[in-house]
Amino acid sequence: MSHTRNRSRVLISGASIAGPALAYWLNRHGYAVTVVEKASALRGGGYPIDIRGTAVDVVRDMGLLPQLRDAHIDVRRLTFLDGDGTPVASVDPHRLTGGVAGQDLEVRRGDLTEALYTAVRDDVEFLFDDRIDSLDQSDHGVDVTFRKGGSRAFDMVFGADGVHSRTREFLFGPEERFHRYLGHCFAGFTLRNTFGLRDEVTMWNTPGRTAALYAAGDDGHVHALLAFAHPEPPLHAFRNPRAQRDLVADVFADAGWEVPGMLAALRDTDDLFFDVVSQIRMPRWSSGRVALVGDAAYAPSFLTGQGSSLALIGAYSLAGSLAGGDHAAGFAAYEDGARPLVTATQDQVGDGDVTLFPTTAPALERRNAMLRKLALSV
């Protein structure tokens, strides 16, 4: 552990994954850390997420590995169905995701955020139900005005506020400049597990449409996913939950299998998460005394299964680069060190989307043939 002589004051926007992880490591390196989060409380629930490779080493170094191993979801089977619900193939999920059984982790997003928050809450100031309203940089620091009123001065500010980062917008302009739309939309929500599923995923496909049920554990619920190809981002639906529900219902109106029941549940759910499948690609991740980390800087899209891992690795790398206290040198070292992994991960897209979301009948048949061959090779 290293400490700067004077405890530099830093602000992190976002309390999901990258934010608390960065807070932990910056605190370890001697910084006085404040985290501001627009939600009124820590966000629980959410889809299961993967922690792979170097990210496992990061959580081990944080002392969180035993806790996350206990929370690990051991998904045993991934079953693909065709349009009428007939099974195509069942495979070991690790054979498709590139994960390593017994080493990599899959946990509920809420379990990871809770573990990260618990690890740092006694050493870091958290401001919930608030957000940055303005940033004013100088050679000596950053003056921040908060939405709830009042302003404070920090030595550095970090945006860990996700794909739709306001911090990034303050620094670099509109999201559209850096947003790479990957041609799909998705709606995620939970519903009662009346399907007899346990520790498995069942995925239905027709060209350009995917419906999945993900049963993790035995809490009586499943995670539902409805994803579909869409030529342009549906801008009208981004801030309108009713428009989101209508769009999904229209796309899947004639779908079979369990989709009609999923659409009925979609109408009444109170935990709908709707977004587009996309990446954030930026030529640089910092400006002055402000830097971005995690999805705010380099969201790889969930097609890679690596967003949470990149957030954890990026937070560790950024904090370590700042251990010497010089923000300019630290930000440069962070980009030099992390960008090759980020680029390689983002460039994986093109493989995963063919497997999960085939958009044409020939692509779907090629995918299914590959799955049958994979299932036979066990």
N, C-alpha and C positions, 0 to 999 in steps of 0.2 A: 504494500500500500504506500502511495506517495501523497504528500500534502503540499499545497501551495502555501507560502508563508502567510499571505493575507487571504482570508476566505472570500474568494470571488463569488459574487452573487449571480446566479443564473436562473432563468425562467424556462420551463418546458411547457409547451401547449400540447395537451393530449395525455390521457391517463389510461390508454388501452394496453398496448404491449411495448412498443418502442419507447414511449414516454417513461413509464416506471422503470424499465430496464436501464435507460440512460440515466435516470435519477439515481439509481443504485450505484452505478459505476462512477458517476461524477461525485457523489457523496464520498465514495471510497477514496477518490483522488483529492479530497479536501475542499470541494466546492460546497457552498451553501445553496441548496436547491429548493426552488418553489415549482410546483406543478399546478397548472390551471386546466380545468376540465369543464366543458360546457354542460355536460350531463349533471344531474343533481346528485348522483351517487354512482358508485362503481357499477359498470355494466356486467351483468351476469349472463348466463345462458349462451346462446350462439352456437354455431356449427362446430363440430370437432375440427381441430387444426393440427397440423403436423409440426414436430420439432425434429429436425434432421441434422446429421453430420456435425459440423462445428457448433451449431446452435445447442446441441446436447452438451458439449463441453462448456458452453457459456452458462447454462443453467446449473451444471454441476459445480462450477466455480462460484456460483451464487448460493450454493447450499440447498438448492431447490430440487435436486434430482430425486431424492427419496420420495418427497411429497408428490412430484409429478409422476413418478413410476406407480405410486398407489392410485393415481387418477387415470392412468393409462387405459385407453379403450382398445381392447383386443378384437378388432374386426376380423372375423374369420373367413368371410365369404363375400364376394361381389358377383351378383347374378345379373346377367343382361337378358332382356326380353325383347321380342320383336313387337310389331304393332298390335297384334291380337293377344299379346300377353304370353305367347309361347316362349319357354326358355331357349335362349341361344347358347349360352355357356355360363358356367360358374368357375371363377378363378380366385386364386389367392390375391388379395389386393396389393400385396408387396410386389408381385410380379409385374404389375402395371405402373405403380407409382414410383418405383425405384427405391422405395424405403427398405430398410434393413431390419428384419424381424429380430426382436430381442435387444436392439440397440436404439433405433429411432422411437419416438414417442408420438402418440396421438391422444390428445386430451380435449375436453370441451374448452372452448375459448374462455368461458367464465372461470374455469379452474385455473387457467394460466394467469389471467389478469388478477385474480384473487391472490395467487401465490406471489406474484410480483409486487402487488400493493402491500401485502403483509410484510414482505421482506424489507420494505423501505419506509413504511408509514411513520415509524417512530423517529426517523432521522431527517425527514423531508416534509416541507410544508405543502399541503394540498388545499387548493381553492376549488371547490366544486360549485356547479351552477353559475359559472362565470366564464368569461373568455376575453381574449385580447381585442380591444377596440381600435387601437392604433399603435404604431411603432415609430419612434423617431430616433434615428441613429446619429451618433457623433463619433469623433475620434476616441472618446473616453468611455462610451457606454451606450446603452439603449434605454430610452425613456418609454415606458409602456403605460398606456391608459387602458383601464379595464371597463368592460361593459357595465358593471355594477357601480362604476364611479371610482374616483381616486386614480392616482398614478404612482408608479414606483420606478426606480432606476436599477438596471441590471448591467452586469459586465457583458453577458451574452444571452441570447435568446435562441431556443430551439423549437422548430416546428415538428411535432410528432403527431400531427392531427389528421392523418389519413389521406386517402385518395383525393378528397375534396378540401384539401388544406387551405384554410384562410391565411395562415402564415405565409405559405407559398404565394398566394395571391398578393399579399402586401408587398412581398419582395420582388416578384418576377412578373406579375400580371396575371391575366385570366387563365383559368385551368385549360382552356381549349388549346393553348400554345404547347402544352406538354402532354395532353391526354391522347393516348392512342387507343381508339375504339377497336375492339377485336370482333365485332360483328354479332354479338350475342347479348341478350338480356336475361336476367334471372330473378326469380322470386323465391325467397326462403321463409319458412315458417314452421311451427310445430303443430302436431295434432296427436290425438290419442292413438296408441298402438293397438289397433283392432285387427292387425294383419298377421299376428303370430310371429313377427320378426324379432330376432335377438342377435346382437353383435354382428350385423350384416347389412349390406347395402343391396337393394334391388333397383335396377335402372331400366326403364322402358325407353325405347327410341323409335321414332320415325324420322325421315329426313328433315333436319332442321328443328326438331323438337325432342326434348328430353324431359322425362319425369323420373324422380328418384325418391325412394324412401330409405332413410338411414336410421337404423335402430342401434343405439349405443347404450348398453347397460339395460337396466330393468326398471326405469322410473315410470314406465307406463306410457311414454310418449315416443314418437319418431320425428326426426327432422325431415321435412318435405322440401324438395327442390323442383321447380318448374323452370326450365331454361329453353330459350328459343332463339333462332337466328332472326336478325332484324337489320335491314340494310343501313339504317341510320339510327343514331341514339334517339330514343323517344323523349325529346326534351319536354314535351307537354306533361309527361308523367312524373318527372323527377321529384316534384314537391307536392304531388297530388295523389294520396293513397287510393282514392276512388278510381282515378284514371289508371293507376297501376293495376288494380284488380280487374277493371274492365278490359284492359289490354291483354292481360294473361288469359282471362276467360274467353276472349274472342279467338286468340291463337289456338287454344286447346279445346274449342267448343265441340269438335267431333271426335275427340280422342277417346280411346278405349282404356282397357285395363282398369286401374284404380283411379284414373284421372278425374272422372266426374265427382267422386267423393272428395278428392283433394281440392277441387275447385269450390265445392260447397264449404269446406273448412276454411279455404282462403278468404271467403266472404266475411267470415266471423272472427278470424284470428286477430289477436291484439299484439302479435309480435312479428308482423310482416317486415321483411327486409328486402327491398327491391333496388337493383342497381344494374349497371351494364358491366360486361366483362371487358376489362381495359387494363392498360398499363400507364404508368407515368414515366416518361423519358425526358431527362433534363441534361443539358450540357454541363451544368455545374449545380452543386447542392448548397452553396453558401453565398452570402453577399454581406460584406462588412463583418459585423459581429453576430450575424444570424445564420444559422444552418438548419438544414432539414434532415430528417432521419426516418427510416421505415417507409411506409407507403406514401407519405407526403413527398418523398424524394424519388422513390424508385419502385412503386408498386409493380410486382411482376404479373399480376392477375392470379386468380385462384386456380387457373388451369395448370399452373406450375406446382401448386401445393407447397410453395416455398416462401410465401409472404411473411409468415410469422418468424420463420427461421432467419430470413434476411433482416427483419426488424431487430431480432435479438443480437445477431452478429454485428449489424451496423451500429447499434447502441454501444456495444462493447468496444468496437473499433474507434468510434468517435470519442468516447470518454478517454480511452487510452492515448489517443493522439493529442488530447488536451492536457495530459498529465503534467507537461512542462509549463503550462500556463499561458503560452503565446497562442492567441486564437488564430492568427493568420497562418502560422506554420502548422498548427494543429488541424485546421480545416483542410489544408492542402494535403497533409499526410493521410487524413481520413479518406479523401477522394481517391488518392493514389492507391491506397490499400484495399478499399472496398469495391471500387468500380469494376475490376475484372470479374469478380464473382457476380455482381449485379448484372452485368452485361451478359455473361454466360447463362445466367438463370432466365433472364428475360427472353433470350434468343431460343430457349427451349420451346416456346409457344409455336405451334405449328405441328407438334407431335401430339400433345395432350388433347387439343381440340378435335383432332381427327378421331381419337378414341372415344372421347366423352360426347361430343356434339357433331356427329357427321351431318353435313348439310344437304347432301344429295343421295339418291338411291344407290348409285355405284359406290360412293364412299362408304355408305352404311354396310353394303354387302361385303366390301373389302375388310371393313372393321370386324364384321361378324365372322368372316372366314379366319381372320387372324386370331380372334378369341377362341374359336373352336379348336384351332391348331394348338393354341397355348394350353387349353384345358386338357387336351389329349397328351401333352408332353409331360404332365406331372408324373 
